[in-house]
Amino acid sequence: MTEWLVILAIIIILFIIFKLGSFLWRLLGLAMAIFLVWIFKADIANWFNQTVTQINANGIESVLNSGVDFVKESFHSISSWVSNQIG
């Protein structure tokens, strides 16, 4: 889970960097993103290795099916929450 948060943080930092116009902010944000990648490189490499191993062991269909199930469950949870808020 930490790896996903780090990857998300890096993407958000890069998005914010390029939305801001100042060269110094861009340089600082890029340095921060590189620093986060450097700090968590072992965790990211481990996550990537586990993901590739899972894909090789179970096949891509299994991974895609679990992704589809996650999206379906998330949509169901959100729709039931909205229904509870409305009703």
Secondary structure, 3 states (H helix, E strand, C coil): CHHHHHHHHHHHHHHHHHHCCCHHHHHHHHHHHHHHHHHCHHHHHHHHHHHHHHHHHHCHHHHHHHHHHHHHHHHHHHHHHHHHHHC
